[in-house]
Amino acid sequence: MFKLHQLNTAKSKRYQELQFLTIESINEYDSEKAHAHDAIILNIKNALEAEESINLIRQQTSVSDYLKPIFISKESLNRQLRTRSYDGFTDAVNLQAIAQTTRKINERISKVYRTKTINDYKQQQLFKVLAFTFTRNIHLDPYTSRYSKLGYSYPFLDALIEEEHSQEILEIVELGLREELFSGKINDKIHLCTSCSSSYINIRETCPKCHSIDITEKDLIHHFRCAHIAPMEDFQKEDNLTCPKCDHKLRHIGIDYDKPSVMYNCNTCHHEFQEPEMKSYCIDCHKEDEIHHLVEKKIYEFSLTPKGDEVVKYGLEKLINSNEEIPKDVLSCSFFKLMLQQEIERATNHDITSFHLKMNINKNQVPQMTESTEVGFKKEIISIIKGYLLSSDLITAVSAYEYQILLTNTDIHKANELTGLITNNLNKLITDNLSEQNETIWSELKPIQQGLKMA
């Protein structure tokens, strides 16, 4: 971050009834002075410093400050900006082109509710995004960014969230969609590392025996005349292909022979196989993992709904409805208990394997919550758990700190693997917001059988 100096040489320019503040260094930004102007023009040559300046402005707490129209003097930049949280370009001399945009934005800023300080960080950032989208009267579309761990970012959100915390962008967007403040259309799907949430994943073919990536692919040849099948190298004789079984020369593919498949040879352990094992390798944290363990996330383009529009105008009491019930497909405890009993009977009579998973959150390690924040916490926990479940699996929330799950028609290996994934991700979600990184989740997995009861 650039250091602020005492000297402030920012200049005011007047065009008709509008006042524009021209800043040539991040050191010149002063929130009180900016507050008295209708828009800001950044005439900064260093693109990195221009980006830092935009981020500084957008991270202010006052509505009038973080929504302030920002224009860039394009001629002064030494490279293209990585952020898109500004409102256009100008030559910093002819202000007519940006005056109309400034008026439109400021007219809509005047309609934004001046909310009190929001204690919940995600709700605070969400309200800022709602207000920015409203005042610019735009759709917020994702754009590809090599600087984001997600590979994508959004205008305005790219200035609110540090690049190393890009995962928070998705969480804010998902919160807005879940609360029906945004309407969204899927733009893309990405897959994230389970350890660091990076999308920079390399997919590698490996040996199923020793997991080495040093493998060689060989074509298999099928000789029509004698039906012999072997690797191509077995057929190669000088510059020709000759069948090692019948010694007949193979001249034309499709007439004498075809290539029905391939074989792989591991150059490390010399194992031969037909299907390589696919592994993911995270470029950022170097974790190797099974491909199906990667976390799939949807990238949306979105716009304000009428509900979101009302929230911007009339305040936070409409932002999160604390009385909203948990999703309809989450069973009540009594109905879950009935379904558990039916599954016990089914497992006993039809020789199938199912499991009961109980998960508890250590209440003593979670900050005390109000009734409304407990509802939001419960919905977020359920959302994470459901992301790993099949449509046939069932879940109930006994409280904000206890969840019970019925895993149907699965084996012990998959049940243990799923338990580990859910436990690790819930621990990560909770401990990321705590000063002490202790284990907060306790889980108990039991097979469905006679005598099992819902605790």
QUIMORA-V467445 format. One record per residue. N is the residue number from 0. PSI is psi as a letter, one per 40 degrees, with the letter a starting at -180 (none if undefined). Layout:
{{N	PSI} {N	PSI}}
This chain:
{{0	h} {1	i} {2	i} {3	h} {4	i} {5	d} {6	h} {7	h} {8	f} {9	i} {10	i} {11	h} {12	h} {13	h} {14	h} {15	b} {16	e} {17	i} {18	h} {19	h} {20	h} {21	h} {22	h} {23	e} {24	i} {25	d} {26	d} {27	e} {28	h} {29	h} {30	d} {31	d} {32	d} {33	d} {34	d} {35	e} {36	i} {37	d} {38	i} {39	h} {40	h} {41	h} {42	g} {43	h} {44	d} {45	h} {46	d} {47	d} {48	d} {49	d} {50	d} {51	d} {52	d} {53	d} {54	d} {55	d} {56	d} {57	e} {58	e} {59	i} {60	d} {61	h} {62	d} {63	d} {64	d} {65	e} {66	e} {67	h} {68	h} {69	h} {70	i} {71	h} {72	g} {73	d} {74	d} {75	e} {76	i} {77	e} {78	i} {79	i} {80	i} {81	d} {82	i} {83	f} {84	f} {85	i} {86	e} {87	a} {88	i} {89	i} {90	e} {91	e} {92	d} {93	h} {94	e} {95	d} {96	d} {97	e} {98	d} {99	d} {100	d} {101	d} {102	d} {103	d} {104	d} {105	d} {106	d} {107	d} {108	d} {109	e} {110	e} {111	h} {112	h} {113	g} {114	i} {115	i} {116	h} {117	h} {118	d} {119	h} {120	d} {121	d} {122	d} {123	d} {124	d} {125	d} {126	d} {127	d} {128	d} {129	d} {130	d} {131	d} {132	d} {133	d} {134	d} {135	e} {136	f} {137	i} {138	i} {139	h} {140	h} {141	i} {142	i} {143	h} {144	h} {145	e} {146	e} {147	i} {148	d} {149	e} {150	e} {151	i} {152	i} {153	i} {154	i} {155	d} {156	d} {157	e} {158	d} {159	d} {160	h} {161	i} {162	d} {163	e} {164	f} {165	d} {166	d} {167	d} {168	d} {169	d} {170	d} {171	d} {172	d} {173	d} {174	d} {175	d} {176	d} {177	d} {178	e} {179	f} {180	d} {181	i} {182	h} {183	i} {184	h} {185	h} {186	d} {187	i} {188	h} {189	i} {190	h} {191	i} {192	h} {193	e} {194	d} {195	e} {196	f} {197	i} {198	e} {199	g} {200	h} {201	h} {202	h} {203	i} {204	h} {205	i} {206	h} {207	e} {208	d} {209	e} {210	e} {211	i} {212	e} {213	g} {214	i} {215	h} {216	h} {217	h} {218	h} {219	h} {220	h} {221	h} {222	h} {223	d} {224	d} {225	e} {226	e} {227	h} {228	h} {229	i} {230	i} {231	d} {232	d} {233	d} {234	e} {235	h} {236	h} {237	b} {238	e} {239	i} {240	h} {241	h} {242	h} {243	e} {244	d} {245	e} {246	f} {247	h} {248	i} {249	h} {250	d} {251	h} {252	h} {253	d} {254	d} {255	d} {256	i} {257	i} {258	g} {259	d} {260	a} {261	i} {262	i} {263	i} {264	h} {265	h} {266	e} {267	d} {268	e} {269	e} {270	h} {271	h} {272	i} {273	d} {274	h} {275	i} {276	h} {277	h} {278	i} {279	i} {280	h} {281	h} {282	d} {283	d} {284	e} {285	f} {286	h} {287	h} {288	i} {289	i} {290	d} {291	e} {292	e} {293	i} {294	h} {295	h} {296	i} {297	h} {298	h} {299	i} {300	h} {301	i} {302	i} {303	h} {304	i} {305	d} {306	d} {307	d} {308	d} {309	d} {310	d} {311	d} {312	d} {313	e} {314	i} {315	e} {316	e} {317	e} {318	d} {319	h} {320	h} {321	e} {322	e} {323	h} {324	i} {325	i} {326	i} {327	d} {328	e} {329	h} {330	i} {331	i} {332	d} {333	d} {334	d} {335	d} {336	d} {337	d} {338	d} {339	d} {340	d} {341	d} {342	d} {343	d} {344	d} {345	d} {346	d} {347	d} {348	d} {349	e} {350	f} {351	i} {352	h} {353	i} {354	i} {355	h} {356	h} {357	h} {358	h} {359	i} {360	h} {361	h} {362	d} {363	e} {364	e} {365	h} {366	i} {367	h} {368	i} {369	i} {370	d} {371	d} {372	d} {373	d} {374	d} {375	d} {376	d} {377	d} {378	d} {379	d} {380	d} {381	d} {382	d} {383	d} {384	d} {385	d} {386	e} {387	e} {388	i} {389	i} {390	d} {391	e} {392	i} {393	i} {394	i} {395	i} {396	h} {397	d} {398	a} {399	e} {400	e} {401	h} {402	h} {403	h} {404	h} {405	h} {406	h} {407	i} {408	f} {409	i} {410	i} {411	d} {412	d} {413	d} {414	d} {415	d} {416	d} {417	d} {418	d} {419	d} {420	d} {421	d} {422	d} {423	d} {424	d} {425	d} {426	d} {427	d} {428	d} {429	d} {430	d} {431	d} {432	e} {433	i} {434	d} {435	h} {436	f} {437	i} {438	h} {439	e} {440	h} {441	h} {442	i} {443	h} {444	h} {445	i} {446	i} {447	h} {448	i} {449	h} {450	e} {451	h} {452	i} {453	h} {454	none}}
